Amino acid sequence: MAGSRGVQMTLWKVDEGATQRWLAKVGQQLRKGDSAAMALKRAQQHLRQGERFAHPYYWSGFVLLAP
């Protein structure tokens, strides 16, 4: 009742640098008006494009739990 619309979490311990980039991109997309699911998708795509975080270990562990 207090109001969380969802929870973003990881399925395993993720690299700190990847997490920082992920959260920054998610926030940017949410401010642009994207839905939470679309913001997470775009953050995933953003990490996959870079050479450093292209491996699935860095981006596939992030999930969104929402009603």
Buried (B, 14 or more C-beta within 10 A) or exposed (E): EEEEEEEBEEEEEBBEEBBEBBEEBBEBBBEEEBEBEEBBBBBBEBBBEEEEBEEEEBBBBBEBEEE
